[in-house]
Amino acid sequence: MIYISLLTVAMLGAGVAAYFLKDLIAAVVACAAVSLIASLLFYLLQAPDVAMAEAAIGAGLSTAVFVIAIRKTERYEK
């Protein structure tokens, strides 16, 4: 139970960091951290199939697409 609470607080912290970061690559990394923490929470809540899908698509594929898109545009928010 304490692990779930700690992971939830960490996920909220990463989400707030993603919102306030001006460096878009750092914001994407924070979003990937949210996805990875969500996949850990799913695993702890006895849903390993959902955890694997979240880790693969949410943290892996989405992060790659965002990084490629940011590399083709400006890296820092104005």
C-alpha positions as a LaTeX table, in Angstrom:
\begin{tabular}{lrrr}
\hline
Residue & $x$ (\AA) & $y$ (\AA) & $z$ (\AA) \\
\hline
Met1 & 0.00 & 0.00 & 0.00 \\
Ile2 & 2.85 & 2.38 & 0.78 \\
Tyr3 & 4.41 & 1.65 & $-2.62$ \\
Ile4 & 1.24 & 2.67 & $-4.39$ \\
Ser5 & 1.09 & 5.93 & $-2.45$ \\
Leu6 & 4.74 & 6.74 & $-3.15$ \\
Leu7 & 4.39 & 5.94 & $-6.84$ \\
Thr8 & 1.27 & 8.07 & $-7.07$ \\
Val9 & 3.06 & 11.05 & $-5.53$ \\
Ala10 & 6.03 & 10.51 & $-7.86$ \\
Met11 & 3.68 & 10.34 & $-10.86$ \\
Leu12 & 2.00 & 13.58 & $-9.83$ \\
Gly13 & 5.41 & 15.21 & $-9.39$ \\
Ala14 & 6.53 & 14.13 & $-12.84$ \\
Gly15 & 3.28 & 15.43 & $-14.32$ \\
Val16 & 3.72 & 18.82 & $-12.68$ \\
Ala17 & 7.34 & 18.92 & $-13.85$ \\
Ala18 & 6.25 & 18.15 & $-17.42$ \\
Tyr19 & 3.81 & 21.04 & $-17.26$ \\
Phe20 & 6.33 & 23.62 & $-16.05$ \\
Leu21 & 9.46 & 22.61 & $-17.99$ \\
Lys22 & 10.46 & 24.95 & $-20.84$ \\
Asp23 & 12.79 & 22.43 & $-22.47$ \\
Leu24 & 10.47 & 20.27 & $-24.55$ \\
Ile25 & 12.78 & 17.22 & $-24.52$ \\
Ala26 & 12.87 & 17.34 & $-20.73$ \\
Ala27 & 9.07 & 17.62 & $-20.70$ \\
Val28 & 8.81 & 14.55 & $-22.91$ \\
Val29 & 11.11 & 12.65 & $-20.56$ \\
Ala30 & 8.88 & 13.68 & $-17.65$ \\
Cys31 & 5.84 & 12.41 & $-19.59$ \\
Ala32 & 7.66 & 9.14 & $-20.19$ \\
Ala33 & 8.30 & 8.93 & $-16.45$ \\
Val34 & 4.56 & 9.34 & $-15.85$ \\
Ser35 & 3.90 & 6.45 & $-18.22$ \\
Leu36 & 6.52 & 4.23 & $-16.63$ \\
Ile37 & 5.19 & 4.93 & $-13.15$ \\
Ala38 & 1.66 & 4.22 & $-14.38$ \\
Ser39 & 2.84 & 0.89 & $-15.76$ \\
Leu40 & 4.41 & 0.06 & $-12.39$ \\
Leu41 & 1.14 & 0.93 & $-10.68$ \\
Phe42 & $-0.78$ & $-1.31$ & $-13.07$ \\
Tyr43 & 1.63 & $-4.14$ & $-12.33$ \\
Leu44 & 1.23 & $-3.67$ & $-8.59$ \\
Leu45 & $-2.55$ & $-3.68$ & $-9.05$ \\
Gln46 & $-2.34$ & $-7.16$ & $-10.65$ \\
Ala47 & $-2.79$ & $-6.07$ & $-14.28$ \\
Pro48 & 0.47 & $-7.13$ & $-15.97$ \\
Asp49 & $-0.97$ & $-7.11$ & $-19.49$ \\
Val50 & $-2.08$ & $-3.49$ & $-19.13$ \\
Ala51 & 1.29 & $-2.64$ & $-17.56$ \\
Met52 & 3.18 & $-4.08$ & $-20.53$ \\
Ala53 & 0.98 & $-2.22$ & $-23.01$ \\
Glu54 & 1.41 & 1.06 & $-21.11$ \\
Ala55 & 5.17 & 0.64 & $-20.94$ \\
Ala56 & 5.50 & $-0.25$ & $-24.61$ \\
Ile57 & 3.11 & 2.29 & $-26.10$ \\
Gly58 & 2.92 & 5.02 & $-23.47$ \\
Ala59 & 6.57 & 5.23 & $-22.52$ \\
Gly60 & 8.26 & 3.77 & $-25.58$ \\
Leu61 & 6.42 & 4.61 & $-28.76$ \\
Ser62 & 4.89 & 7.93 & $-27.71$ \\
Thr63 & 8.20 & 9.19 & $-26.38$ \\
Ala64 & 9.96 & 8.27 & $-29.60$ \\
Val65 & 7.33 & 10.04 & $-31.72$ \\
Phe66 & 7.51 & 13.19 & $-29.57$ \\
Val67 & 11.32 & 13.28 & $-29.64$ \\
Ile68 & 11.36 & 12.91 & $-33.43$ \\
Ala69 & 8.78 & 15.69 & $-33.79$ \\
Ile70 & 10.69 & 18.00 & $-31.44$ \\
Arg71 & 13.96 & 17.38 & $-33.29$ \\
Lys72 & 12.29 & 18.68 & $-36.45$ \\
Thr73 & 11.07 & 21.86 & $-34.70$ \\
Glu74 & 12.40 & 24.15 & $-31.98$ \\
Arg75 & 13.53 & 22.51 & $-28.75$ \\
Tyr76 & 12.69 & 25.28 & $-26.30$ \\
Glu77 & 9.29 & 26.77 & $-25.68$ \\
Lys78 & 9.04 & 30.52 & $-26.11$ \\
\hline
\end{tabular}
